Amino acid sequence: MAEIVRMPKLSDTMTEGVVAAWHKKVGDKVKAGDLLAEIETDKATMEFESFQEGVLLHIGIQTGGTAPVDSILAILGKEGEDVSGLLSIESAAALTPVATESVQVQAPAAQTQVSSVSAAPQANENSSDRLKASPLAKNIARDKGIDLRSVTGSGDGGRIVKKDLETASTATPAGAFSATFSNSHHEVAVSQMRKTIARRLGESKFTAPHFYLNMDIDMDQSVAARNVLKNSMNVSVSFNDMVIKAVALALKKHPAVNSAWLGDKIRFHDYVHIGVAVAVPEGLMVPVLQHADQRSLSEISAAVRDFAQRAREKKLQPEEMQGNTFSISNLGMFGISNFTAIINPPDSAILAVGAIRQEAVVKNGSVAVGHRMTVTLSCDHRSVDGATGAAFLQTLKAMLEEPLMMLV
C-alpha cells in the first residue's frame, strides 16, 4: 500500500522547508536509508534519508519548491500503484472554511484597487496643469525620448495620442538626458534562513531595549603576541580568536553579562558558549563554540575555521547553532572600524568588533604610531545595566592589552 513521505521538521524552529535537490526520480526504487532529497531549513541544508521502502510514485514538491512541515514530500508504494485517491483525500483535508472566506473577502478589495488605479489617469488628464496625453502616448514618448511639450495633439481637446508621435522629432531638449535608462529590476525568493534571521532579529530589536557601549582598545601587545606565536612557535591564530578567548574569560568574571532574560526571571549561565557570526551568501549563521573559556587559543582557532568552512558549505547541523550564551560579530576584516550589532536571542549581549587600525597615539607624553580597535557592546537593559556592561569591557580591554593574562 502506498505511503506518504511528509516534509520533516528538521529543527526546533522549522515551520516550512525548501527542496534543494532530489536524489531520486519518479519510478526509482527506494530503500530505507537511501538519500531521498536535500532539504533547506531555516538553519542549514540537510540530507533527508528515507525511512520507508518502495518505488517513488509521486513527488509532491519540486526542486526549489517551498512547503510547510508535514506537507506531502513524496509517495512511495508498489510499482504502478494508483495514488490519485490518496492525493484527493489529502487535498480535501487541506480545504477549510477559512480559505474560502479569505477568497471571498479579497475579491471586493481587488475590485476596489482596480477602480482606483483606472481613475488615476482620468484625474491627471483633466488636470489643467498637466499635458493631455494618452497613457500609451506617454509610454512611447518616454521610450523614444520625445518631449511631449513639442507635440501638437490631434485628439479631443488637444489630447496627444499615438499617431501624433509618428512624425514627432526625437531631438532632446537642452538640459535633458540624451540616454534611455532602464527601469528593470529582478526579485529573488527569500530563503528559509533569511526568513528566520528577519523574524528573530526583528523580535530582538523591537522587544529588547538595546543600549550600546563603545571602547577603544590598545592592540599593540596583542599584535606583538600574535607575531611571536606565528614566527617563533608556528602557531597561527587570528585576532578574532584572541577576542573570543578574552571575551570568554571576561564573561566568567562578569556572569551578569553571560545571562538570558526569561520574562519573569534572569538565567545566569555557569558555562560560556559563544556564538560566532559567520557571513554566508544567504545571510548570517551563528555556530556556537561551547565552553570557550576552557579552550586554548589554538583549539579556538581550529574550531572557528572549521565552523566557517562548513557554514559556507551549508553543512552545519542545527545542534551546532544552539545553546549560545553570548555572541560576537566581527566586521574588521571588511575594514569596518565600528558598528552596532543586534542581540542574538536569548543572549543578553553581543559584541561588535571593528578593524585594527594604525593611528597616532600619545604614549608616555610622546606621539607614536599605535594599533587601535573599537568594540561595541550591545546590551539588553532588562538584564544588563550600564555599569555592568562597562565593567565587562574594562576586563576585556585589560585582557587584550596584556594578552599574557589570557594564559594565566
ABEGO torsion letter per residue (X at the ends): XBBBBBBBBABAABABBBBABBABBBGBBBBBGBBABBBBBAABBBBBBBABBEBBABBABBBGBBBBBGBBABBBBBBGBBAAAAAAAAAAAABBAAAAAAAAAAAAAAAAAAAAAAAAAAAAAABAABBBBBAAAAAAAAAAGBBAAABBBABBGGBBBAAAAAABBABBBBGBBABBBBABBBBBBBBAAAAAAAAAAAAAAAABBBBBBBBBBBAAAAAAAAAAAAAAAGBBBBAAAAAAAAAAAAAAABAAABBBBAGABBBBBABBBBBBBBBBAAEBBBBBBBGAAABBAAAAAAAAAAAAAAAAAGABBAAAABGBABBBBBAAAAGBABBBBBBBOABABBBBBBBBBBBBBBBGGBBBBBBBBBBBBBBBAAABBAAAAAAAAAAAAAAAABAAAAAX
